[in-house]
């Protein structure tokens, strides 16, 4: 069984074709700048990396170029489109509609539209990709895997905001959480590394990248997570401010004479480590600047690590115990400085890292000292594989 996994952004499309007999990615790639000048496809299949620079008007055209690349005689990996058995789609927001992955139907598409207000930058392009794939791959099952679904196991005490209940009843304003596909995958892989069933473990998973979130996973289920109604809440991120006094919103609007859209633009796109460091939203640039003596970059890095450690500690308390701290995603998997700084706050819990073991990038490894009672783990995430697995399971 071969499954095409699609992750549609507003002007981009990431994809993988996965052979489920051995779970190997036969091909993967990225279409970027869809509908913008300079659009191109970068495809990795057989042979050398293939780059196609051509106008790509919309997601339908993008998926057409993807399927053409997959069957191309020079760099393709299948003979024809009939070899694709199904398509798995990443969908960011499923609201309270979905606690798991589903075969996409008209009812599912309607629910995705209804959740568009909750994720206006993500759900519309996700749905656009679904509609385009249905048209270009007629008759192929289409499956939706939701970022929010894993967090639907959170108890009400964790997801409710202290707002009038009528606002929850009318608009479903609550904590939803994101990166659920990643948190689910790495918690299961961590259990393998620890040699214990995930149902017996209390884990804190740290998905650290330009977007970042922490999740408390008790017995394999999400019981709390740092992102909330939107991905803006929680950790300091690349350009997002994370937790902030809501009164600051009105204060900045009044002082800067701007509207709510401009204020949210500041909180989403101009804040985070970019805002503190005045250097970059890329942690590699910030680490370099900090090492060169830039105090603002150093403050940004310290602030980020401090916030991560605070969430880990609070989730250890929420679960009344912790067996392991898991680092994943681009920064979590590759950022040895961040891992060292975060774990430095957690020695009281029993976290002790071995600096030599920590000097790695992208490895599936325990970086703790032998005497550590709480294991610090690096677990590379693989959201595309989760989507493919869920799709294959649904087809059964």
C-alpha positions as a Python dict, from the first residue, in 0.01 Angstrom:
ca = {
    (1, 'X'): (0, 0, 0),
    (2, 'X'): (132, 343, -101),
    (3, 'X'): (-6, 656, 65),
    (4, 'X'): (49, 1014, -47),
    (5, 'X'): (71, 1251, 250),
    (6, 'X'): (-9, 1616, 185),
    (7, 'X'): (46, 1914, 417),
    (8, 'X'): (-97, 2227, 256),
    (9, 'X'): (-7, 2575, 376),
    (10, 'X'): (-139, 2903, 240),
    (11, 'X'): (132, 2920, -29),
    (12, 'X'): (316, 2591, 16),
    (13, 'X'): (269, 2215, -9),
    (14, 'X'): (485, 1954, 162),
    (15, 'X'): (442, 1592, 56),
    (16, 'X'): (569, 1238, 99),
    (17, 'X'): (483, 914, -75),
    (18, 'X'): (515, 635, 181),
    (19, 'X'): (525, 262, 113),
    (20, 'X'): (339, 109, 406),
    (21, 'X'): (489, -237, 355),
    (22, 'X'): (809, -109, 518),
    (23, 'X'): (707, 250, 610),
    (24, 'X'): (979, 394, 387),
    (25, 'X'): (936, 733, 219),
    (26, 'X'): (974, 664, -153),
    (27, 'X'): (973, 1034, -235),
    (28, 'X'): (925, 1368, -65),
    (29, 'X'): (928, 1728, -159),
    (30, 'X'): (806, 2083, -124),
    (31, 'X'): (614, 2316, -351),
    (32, 'X'): (664, 2676, -241),
    (33, 'X'): (541, 3021, -336),
    (34, 'X'): (212, 2888, -475),
    (35, 'X'): (32, 3175, -647),
    (36, 'X'): (338, 3399, -604),
    (37, 'X'): (621, 3491, -838),
    (38, 'X'): (913, 3252, -811),
    (39, 'X'): (710, 2938, -737),
    (40, 'X'): (894, 2609, -762),
    (41, 'X'): (888, 2239, -676),
    (42, 'X'): (1179, 2064, -504),
    (43, 'X'): (1144, 1686, -534),
    (44, 'X'): (1355, 1404, -390),
    (45, 'X'): (1288, 1063, -539),
    (46, 'X'): (1527, 845, -733),
    (47, 'X'): (1855, 997, -842),
    (48, 'X'): (1948, 1358, -780),
    (49, 'X'): (1719, 1620, -630),
    (50, 'X'): (1486, 1758, -896),
    (51, 'X'): (1394, 2128, -900),
    (52, 'X'): (1118, 2268, -1121),
    (53, 'X'): (1084, 2645, -1140),
    (54, 'X'): (756, 2736, -1305),
    (55, 'X'): (445, 2945, -1237),
    (56, 'X'): (213, 2750, -1002),
    (57, 'X'): (-120, 2928, -979),
    (58, 'X'): (-294, 2729, -708),
    (59, 'X'): (-292, 2410, -500),
    (60, 'X'): (-455, 2210, -778),
    (61, 'X'): (-166, 2298, -1007),
    (62, 'X'): (80, 2221, -727),
    (63, 'X'): (-62, 1872, -668),
    (64, 'X'): (-58, 1816, -1044),
    (65, 'X'): (315, 1890, -1051),
    (66, 'X'): (365, 1657, -754),
    (67, 'X'): (192, 1366, -926),
    (68, 'X'): (384, 1438, -1247),
    (69, 'X'): (711, 1424, -1051),
    (70, 'X'): (612, 1097, -884),
    (71, 'X'): (556, 922, -1220),
    (72, 'X'): (837, 1091, -1413),
    (73, 'X'): (1062, 837, -1585),
    (74, 'X'): (1383, 1008, -1469),
    (75, 'X'): (1315, 1088, -1106),
    (76, 'X'): (977, 934, -1027),
    (77, 'X'): (912, 636, -801),
    (78, 'X'): (589, 489, -941),
    (79, 'X'): (475, 402, -1292),
    (80, 'X'): (129, 558, -1271),
    (81, 'X'): (-109, 727, -1031),
    (82, 'X'): (-308, 407, -982),
    (83, 'X'): (-27, 289, -752),
    (84, 'X'): (-134, 552, -498),
    (85, 'X'): (-391, 385, -274),
    (86, 'X'): (-502, 683, -67),
    (87, 'X'): (-420, 1040, 34),
    (88, 'X'): (-364, 1149, 394),
    (89, 'X'): (-405, 1518, 475),
    (90, 'X'): (-278, 1718, 769),
    (91, 'X'): (-559, 1939, 901),
    (92, 'X'): (-467, 2184, 1174),
    (93, 'X'): (-797, 2244, 1354),
    (94, 'X'): (-1078, 1998, 1413),
    (95, 'X'): (-1233, 2179, 1709),
    (96, 'X'): (-1440, 1947, 1924),
    (97, 'X'): (-1561, 1757, 1618),
    (98, 'X'): (-1277, 1505, 1593),
    (99, 'X'): (-1095, 1303, 1857),
    (100, 'X'): (-925, 1091, 1591),
    (101, 'X'): (-848, 1068, 1221),
    (102, 'X'): (-1133, 1021, 973),
    (103, 'X'): (-1220, 937, 615),
    (104, 'X'): (-1307, 1271, 455),
    (105, 'X'): (-1675, 1308, 366),
    (106, 'X'): (-1894, 1607, 290),
    (107, 'X'): (-1975, 1627, 662),
    (108, 'X'): (-1606, 1634, 750),
    (109, 'X'): (-1538, 1908, 496),
    (110, 'X'): (-1823, 2110, 646),
    (111, 'X'): (-1670, 2072, 994),
    (112, 'X'): (-1330, 2186, 862),
    (113, 'X'): (-1496, 2499, 723),
    (114, 'X'): (-1673, 2559, 1056),
    (115, 'X'): (-1334, 2551, 1231),
    (116, 'X'): (-1181, 2800, 988),
    (117, 'X'): (-1251, 3087, 1230),
    (118, 'X'): (-1030, 2906, 1484),
    (119, 'X'): (-741, 2857, 1238),
    (120, 'X'): (-789, 3109, 955),
    (121, 'X'): (-432, 3071, 827),
    (122, 'X'): (-439, 2691, 822),
    (123, 'X'): (-780, 2530, 772),
    (124, 'X'): (-872, 2705, 443),
    (125, 'X'): (-554, 2588, 262),
    (126, 'X'): (-591, 2244, 423),
    (127, 'X'): (-939, 2219, 271),
    (128, 'X'): (-817, 2358, -60),
    (129, 'X'): (-564, 2074, -75),
    (130, 'X'): (-833, 1818, -1),
    (131, 'X'): (-1059, 1949, -278),
    (132, 'X'): (-773, 1959, -528),
    (133, 'X'): (-665, 1604, -442),
    (134, 'X'): (-1021, 1479, -480),
    (135, 'X'): (-1035, 1628, -829),
    (136, 'X'): (-693, 1510, -944),
    (137, 'X'): (-709, 1167, -779),
    (138, 'X'): (-1075, 1071, -823),
    (139, 'X'): (-1188, 762, -638),
    (140, 'X'): (-889, 760, -401),
    (141, 'X'): (-986, 765, -33),
    (142, 'X'): (-897, 1096, 133),
    (143, 'X'): (-824, 1092, 507),
    (144, 'X'): (-790, 1380, 752),
    (145, 'X'): (-549, 1376, 1048),
    (146, 'X'): (-607, 1666, 1287),
    (147, 'X'): (-342, 1847, 1494),
    (148, 'X'): (-600, 1904, 1766),
    (149, 'X'): (-736, 1548, 1789),
    (150, 'X'): (-472, 1408, 2027),
    (151, 'X'): (-557, 1676, 2282),
    (152, 'X'): (-928, 1590, 2295),
    (153, 'X'): (-848, 1364, 2592),
    (154, 'X'): (-770, 1669, 2809),
    (155, 'X'): (-1003, 1697, 3110),
    (156, 'X'): (-1225, 2003, 3139),
    (157, 'X'): (-1014, 2143, 3424),
    (158, 'X'): (-723, 2165, 3177),
    (159, 'X'): (-902, 2298, 2870),
    (160, 'X'): (-1156, 2542, 3013),
    (161, 'X'): (-1079, 2913, 3037),
    (162, 'X'): (-1220, 3111, 3331),
    (163, 'X'): (-1462, 3300, 3109),
    (164, 'X'): (-1844, 3315, 3128),
    (165, 'X'): (-1977, 2972, 3037),
    (166, 'X'): (-2208, 3126, 2780),
    (167, 'X'): (-1902, 3212, 2570),
    (168, 'X'): (-1792, 2849, 2571),
    (169, 'X'): (-2145, 2733, 2496),
    (170, 'X'): (-2183, 2978, 2207),
    (171, 'X'): (-1835, 2982, 2055),
    (172, 'X'): (-1646, 2685, 2205),
    (173, 'X'): (-1373, 2912, 2340),
    (174, 'X'): (-1135, 2672, 2516),
    (175, 'X'): (-786, 2527, 2500),
    (176, 'X'): (-745, 2304, 2196),
    (177, 'X'): (-370, 2255, 2163),
    (178, 'X'): (-172, 2182, 1849),
    (179, 'X'): (121, 1969, 1727),
    (180, 'X'): (-87, 1673, 1846),
    (181, 'X'): (36, 1440, 1572),
    (182, 'X'): (395, 1504, 1678),
    (183, 'X'): (328, 1473, 2051),
    (184, 'X'): (148, 1143, 1993),
    (185, 'X'): (426, 997, 1777),
    (186, 'X'): (719, 1092, 2001),
    (187, 'X'): (549, 974, 2320),
    (188, 'X'): (498, 631, 2163),
    (189, 'X'): (856, 619, 2035),
    (190, 'X'): (986, 726, 2377),
    (191, 'X'): (809, 430, 2533),
    (192, 'X'): (998, 203, 2292),
    (193, 'X'): (1328, 363, 2392),
    (194, 'X'): (1245, 320, 2760),
    (195, 'X'): (1130, -40, 2707),
    (196, 'X'): (797, 18, 2878),
    (197, 'X'): (435, 36, 2762),
    (198, 'X'): (329, 396, 2702),
    (199, 'X'): (23, 332, 2919),
    (200, 'X'): (253, 304, 3223),
    (201, 'X'): (445, 628, 3164),
    (202, 'X'): (417, 995, 3258),
    (203, 'X'): (592, 1194, 2983),
    (204, 'X'): (644, 1560, 2898),
    (205, 'X'): (698, 1611, 2526),
    (206, 'X'): (864, 1932, 2406),
    (207, 'X'): (800, 2010, 2038),
    (208, 'X'): (1049, 2292, 1990),
    (209, 'X'): (1077, 2472, 1660),
    (210, 'X'): (977, 2810, 1521),
    (211, 'X'): (638, 2711, 1656),
    (212, 'X'): (669, 2533, 1989),
    (213, 'X'): (452, 2356, 2243),
    (214, 'X'): (482, 2132, 2547),
    (215, 'X'): (243, 1847, 2625),
    (216, 'X'): (174, 1640, 2936),
    (217, 'X'): (118, 1279, 2824),
    (218, 'X'): (-12, 1051, 3099),
    (219, 'X'): (-59, 688, 3001),
    (220, 'X'): (-35, 774, 2632),
    (221, 'X'): (-304, 1044, 2651),
    (222, 'X'): (-271, 1421, 2638),
    (223, 'X'): (-386, 1570, 2968),
    (224, 'X'): (-259, 1926, 2915),
    (225, 'X'): (-69, 2129, 2658),
    (226, 'X'): (75, 2478, 2629),
    (227, 'X'): (-91, 2604, 2309),
    (228, 'X'): (-449, 2709, 2361),
    (229, 'X'): (-745, 2840, 2162),
    (230, 'X'): (-489, 2933, 1896),
    (231, 'X'): (-118, 2854, 1851),
    (232, 'X'): (-32, 3194, 2003),
    (233, 'X'): (-59, 3084, 2367),
    (234, 'X'): (215, 2907, 2562),
    (235, 'X'): (587, 2916, 2497),
    (236, 'X'): (786, 3204, 2356),
    (237, 'X'): (834, 3105, 1991),
    (238, 'X'): (1016, 3228, 1683),
    (239, 'X'): (785, 3524, 1621),
    (240, 'X'): (494, 3456, 1862),
    (241, 'X'): (487, 3611, 2206),
    (242, 'X'): (332, 3315, 2390),
    (243, 'X'): (169, 3374, 2730),
    (244, 'X'): (95, 3741, 2791),
    (245, 'X'): (-136, 3951, 3007),
    (246, 'X'): (-442, 4007, 2782),
    (247, 'X'): (-462, 4368, 2900),
    (248, 'X'): (-139, 4432, 2706),
    (249, 'X'): (-340, 4396, 2384),
    (250, 'X'): (-563, 4695, 2459),
    (251, 'X'): (-271, 4891, 2605),
    (252, 'X'): (-64, 4859, 2286),
    (253, 'X'): (-365, 4939, 2067),
    (254, 'X'): (-428, 5259, 2261),
    (255, 'X'): (-64, 5370, 2280),
    (256, 'X'): (25, 5283, 1918),
    (257, 'X'): (-315, 5392, 1778),
    (258, 'X'): (-361, 5061, 1593),
    (259, 'X'): (-652, 4822, 1544),
    (260, 'X'): (-679, 4463, 1667),
    (261, 'X'): (-551, 4319, 1338),
    (262, 'X'): (-232, 4523, 1365),
    (263, 'X'): (-192, 4429, 1731),
    (264, 'X'): (-228, 4059, 1656),
    (265, 'X'): (23, 4100, 1375),
    (266, 'X'): (272, 4221, 1638),
    (267, 'X'): (200, 3929, 1871),
    (268, 'X'): (212, 3667, 1596),
    (269, 'X'): (482, 3792, 1359),
    (270, 'X'): (707, 4044, 1535),
    (271, 'X'): (741, 3907, 1886),
    (272, 'X'): (892, 3593, 2039),
    (273, 'X'): (1268, 3550, 2022),
    (274, 'X'): (1271, 3780, 1719),
    (275, 'X'): (1119, 4059, 1925),
    (276, 'X'): (1348, 4010, 2226),
    (277, 'X'): (1671, 3947, 2037),
    (278, 'X'): (1623, 4208, 1761),
    (279, 'X'): (1834, 3961, 1560),
    (280, 'X'): (1628, 3682, 1407),
    (281, 'X'): (1352, 3428, 1460),
    (282, 'X'): (1601, 3153, 1374),
    (283, 'X'): (1754, 3003, 1687),
    (284, 'X'): (2078, 2927, 1502),
    (285, 'X'): (2127, 3298, 1437),
    (286, 'X'): (2038, 3378, 1797),
    (287, 'X'): (2283, 3121, 1937),
    (288, 'X'): (2560, 3262, 1716),
    (289, 'X'): (2483, 3617, 1823),
    (290, 'X'): (2470, 3519, 2190),
    (291, 'X'): (2805, 3342, 2159),
    (292, 'X'): (2947, 3664, 2009),
    (293, 'X'): (2834, 3860, 2313),
    (294, 'X'): (2497, 3999, 2199),
    (295, 'X'): (2307, 4048, 2527),
    (296, 'X'): (1963, 4070, 2366),
    (297, 'X'): (2020, 3741, 2185),
    (298, 'X'): (2137, 3586, 2511),
    (299, 'X'): (1823, 3715, 2686),
    (300, 'X'): (1601, 3571, 2412),
    (301, 'X'): (1764, 3230, 2442),
    (302, 'X'): (1748, 3230, 2822),
    (303, 'X'): (1385, 3346, 2821),
    (304, 'X'): (1283, 3070, 2582),
    (305, 'X'): (1456, 2794, 2782),
    (306, 'X'): (1319, 2930, 3109),
    (307, 'X'): (963, 2916, 2976),
    (308, 'X'): (1008, 2559, 2848),
    (309, 'X'): (1141, 2448, 3187),
    (310, 'X'): (850, 2614, 3369),
    (311, 'X'): (600, 2420, 3160),
    (312, 'X'): (785, 2092, 3215),
    (313, 'X'): (780, 2150, 3591),
    (314, 'X'): (412, 2242, 3596),
    (315, 'X'): (320, 1932, 3397),
    (316, 'X'): (522, 1710, 3630),
    (317, 'X'): (306, 1852, 3907),
    (318, 'X'): (-15, 1809, 3704),
    (319, 'X'): (61, 1439, 3648),
    (320, 'X'): (198, 1390, 4001),
    (321, 'X'): (519, 1248, 3857),
    (322, 'X'): (733, 1227, 3545),
    (323, 'X'): (937, 950, 3384),
    (324, 'X'): (1097, 1132, 3090),
    (325, 'X'): (1135, 1466, 2915),
    (326, 'X'): (1130, 1438, 2536),
    (327, 'X'): (1287, 1688, 2295),
    (328, 'X'): (1164, 1689, 1934),
    (329, 'X'): (1118, 1902, 1620),
    (330, 'X'): (1389, 2114, 1457),
    (331, 'X'): (1524, 2287, 1766),
    (332, 'X'): (1450, 2006, 2010),
    (333, 'X'): (1628, 1751, 1793),
    (334, 'X'): (1925, 1967, 1695),
    (335, 'X'): (1971, 2233, 1962),
    (336, 'X'): (2216, 2101, 2218),
    (337, 'X'): (2244, 2440, 2390),
    (338, 'X'): (1869, 2465, 2440),
    (339, 'X'): (1847, 2108, 2572),
    (340, 'X'): (2131, 2173, 2815),
    (341, 'X'): (1977, 2498, 2940),
    (342, 'X'): (1629, 2349, 2984),
    (343, 'X'): (1757, 2040, 3165),
    (344, 'X'): (1968, 2263, 3390),
    (345, 'X'): (1643, 2383, 3551),
    (346, 'X'): (1513, 2030, 3603),
    (347, 'X'): (1777, 1864, 3820),
    (348, 'X'): (1538, 1880, 4116),
    (349, 'X'): (1312, 1640, 3926),
    (350, 'X'): (1596, 1394, 3867),
    (351, 'X'): (1694, 1508, 3515),
    (352, 'X'): (2070, 1488, 3456),
    (353, 'X'): (2215, 1506, 3107),
    (354, 'X'): (2546, 1372, 2986),
    (355, 'X'): (2708, 1657, 2790),
    (356, 'X'): (2887, 1418, 2556),
    (357, 'X'): (2568, 1229, 2477),
    (358, 'X'): (2391, 1562, 2428),
    (359, 'X'): (2640, 1663, 2158),
    (360, 'X'): (2428, 1514, 1879),
    (361, 'X'): (2180, 1624, 1613),
    (362, 'X'): (1865, 1444, 1509),
    (363, 'X'): (1938, 1118, 1691),
    (364, 'X'): (1691, 884, 1865),
    (365, 'X'): (1877, 863, 2193),
    (366, 'X'): (1871, 888, 2573),
    (367, 'X'): (2108, 1174, 2667),
    (368, 'X'): (2085, 1121, 3042),
    (369, 'X'): (2351, 1018, 3290),
    (370, 'X'): (2310, 663, 3424),
    (371, 'X'): (2194, 796, 3762),
    (372, 'X'): (1920, 1021, 3617),
    (373, 'X'): (1582, 917, 3756),
    (374, 'X'): (1394, 1116, 3492),
    (375, 'X'): (1527, 1035, 3145),
    (376, 'X'): (1599, 1317, 2897),
    (377, 'X'): (1535, 1184, 2546),
    (378, 'X'): (1579, 1307, 2191),
    (379, 'X'): (1309, 1162, 1966),
    (380, 'X'): (1296, 1286, 1604),
    (381, 'X'): (936, 1343, 1506),
    (382, 'X'): (770, 1201, 1195),
    (383, 'X'): (426, 1351, 1151),
    (384, 'X'): (400, 1230, 792),
    (385, 'X'): (439, 869, 903),
    (386, 'X'): (164, 914, 1162),
    (387, 'X'): (-67, 1051, 892),
    (388, 'X'): (17, 757, 665),
    (389, 'X'): (-37, 506, 945),
    (390, 'X'): (-373, 655, 1039),
    (391, 'X'): (-478, 656, 676),
    (392, 'X'): (-380, 291, 630),
    (393, 'X'): (-566, 197, 949),
    (394, 'X'): (-881, 377, 832),
    (395, 'X'): (-869, 190, 502),
    (396, 'X'): (-891, -140, 689),
}
